Amino acid sequence: MEELYGRQKAMQKDEIATLDNSFQWRAGLEVSAKVSCQRCGSRFSKEENQLPNQSYYCPYCIQFGRVTSQTYLVSQVEKPNVSREVVFTWQGSLTPAQQKISDNILENYCRAKNSLVWAVTGSGKTEMIFPVLRYCLQNGGRVAIASPRIDVCRELYPRINEVFPQEETLLLYGDSTETYRYNALTICTTHQLFHFYQAFDLLIIDEIDAFPYEGDQTLAFAQRNALKKAGNYIYLSATPPEHLLESLKDTFCVEKLPLRFHQRPLVVPQLVWYEKWQYCYQSNWKIKKLIVCLKKLLKDNDVLVFCPSISYMQKLYAKVSEFFNSQEMDCVSAQDEQREEKVQHMREGAYRILFCTTILERGVTFDHISVVIMGANHKIYSKSVLVQIAGRVDRKGVYHYGQVIFFYDQKTLAIRHACEEIKKMNRLAQEWL
């Protein structure tokens, strides 16, 4: 049987009869006045989801295998922690501001306290958690770094693997080719946490405010299940929403960093009126403003063009291709099976312009980049999304005059608040300096 240390698997009653005392199990569904799922935390009435044999099932996490009122969730009691040597090969160094935050995170963990790292995009959040990762692993602990976004996990994996080369880091997401194996260091999407039970001494949630985690109570329940009883959290975010800050004020230490590691300010968006941007792909005259803008930006940098929908992106890409070398352009979305390859091509300089949806709003880094948002007033662009997209510019290296352009035809609260937050962080950073 597969190892189930900190892992949970739905099994029938006759299957658990053969298990020894190294296993533990609990009912998959608790049935009282209502039915409660013990894997995802969902509650529903008895009449909603009943099978012909009169048992109940949970429809909310059925993609991970069906849990019924005749099912048990089985796991193995975790192995005791044993101190060990950990190979750590990072050759970089932290700035004084980063070092202060990193020291605080480690101190909080040693005192069994949770941390929220509220740090601007490009501040080096990943590097700041290296010491606490090393400490936890050295003390025999298990660590998971989870993110709602697949692209964030893919970007984190090689960086973590490089500095902890002997940890055999596990990368798990929906379509990943790697199968589960017991290990000390895991990088995964937050949906993968449904498969864990009291597994991790340290659970780090990167981009805690990102879709689809934000507002999803089943993912929050899975996260709580995945942490050991004595375990601790570290949340990472550049744009924590007010309701999150309010909910954490009594249980988390908030470590705030308004400075990027290179100490340059965040790039403030330029607001550019673009009447009827929704239809700009319909004629050469309507597209002219975008073409002029792209030609200007391309003198210094490559360009990411963010679009509010896939259909709009495809139409805009087709029209703009008439004005530039189509071999140096492409478009990418969550539905694209080649998204990973296209993002890599952009990094390598094969493309000068990449049209994209909000899948690239966070967790990805490009050199020499400017950003254009088409229809920044669209409802899909919340304040945090706009701040995150703007944060793609000038993340590392020397300054290359990267710009952030918000094309809009209505000034929304999200636009106004995003610009205010960026300016506020820049003022705070200046005070720090």
CORRADA-V710193 format. One record per run of one state. SS is the DSSP state (H for helix, E for strand, L for the rest). FROM is the first residue (numbers start at 0). TO is the last residue. If there is no record, write none. Layout:
BEGIN
ss->SS from->FROM to->TO
ss->SS from->FROM to->TO
END
This chain:
BEGIN
ss->L from->0 to->3
ss->E from->4 to->4
ss->L from->5 to->5
ss->E from->6 to->6
ss->L from->7 to->7
ss->E from->8 to->11
ss->H from->12 to->15
ss->L from->16 to->21
ss->E from->22 to->26
ss->L from->27 to->27
ss->E from->28 to->30
ss->L from->31 to->33
ss->E from->34 to->36
ss->L from->37 to->41
ss->E from->42 to->43
ss->L from->44 to->48
ss->E from->49 to->49
ss->L from->50 to->54
ss->E from->55 to->56
ss->L from->57 to->60
ss->H from->61 to->63
ss->L from->64 to->66
ss->E from->67 to->67
ss->L from->68 to->69
ss->E from->70 to->75
ss->L from->76 to->94
ss->H from->95 to->109
ss->L from->110 to->112
ss->E from->113 to->118
ss->L from->119 to->123
ss->H from->124 to->127
ss->L from->128 to->128
ss->H from->129 to->137
ss->L from->138 to->141
ss->E from->142 to->146
ss->L from->147 to->148
ss->H from->149 to->162
ss->L from->163 to->168
ss->E from->169 to->171
ss->L from->172 to->183
ss->E from->184 to->188
ss->H from->189 to->194
ss->E from->195 to->195
ss->L from->196 to->198
ss->E from->199 to->205
ss->L from->206 to->215
ss->H from->216 to->225
ss->E from->226 to->236
ss->L from->237 to->240
ss->H from->241 to->247
ss->L from->248 to->250
ss->E from->251 to->256
ss->L from->257 to->268
ss->E from->269 to->272
ss->L from->273 to->275
ss->H from->276 to->281
ss->L from->282 to->282
ss->H from->283 to->296
ss->L from->297 to->300
ss->E from->301 to->305
ss->L from->306 to->308
ss->H from->309 to->319
ss->L from->320 to->324
ss->H from->325 to->327
ss->E from->328 to->331
ss->L from->332 to->337
ss->H from->338 to->347
ss->L from->348 to->351
ss->E from->352 to->355
ss->L from->356 to->356
ss->H from->357 to->359
ss->L from->360 to->367
ss->E from->368 to->372
ss->L from->373 to->381
ss->H from->382 to->389
ss->L from->390 to->402
ss->E from->403 to->407
ss->L from->408 to->411
ss->H from->412 to->431
ss->L from->432 to->432
END
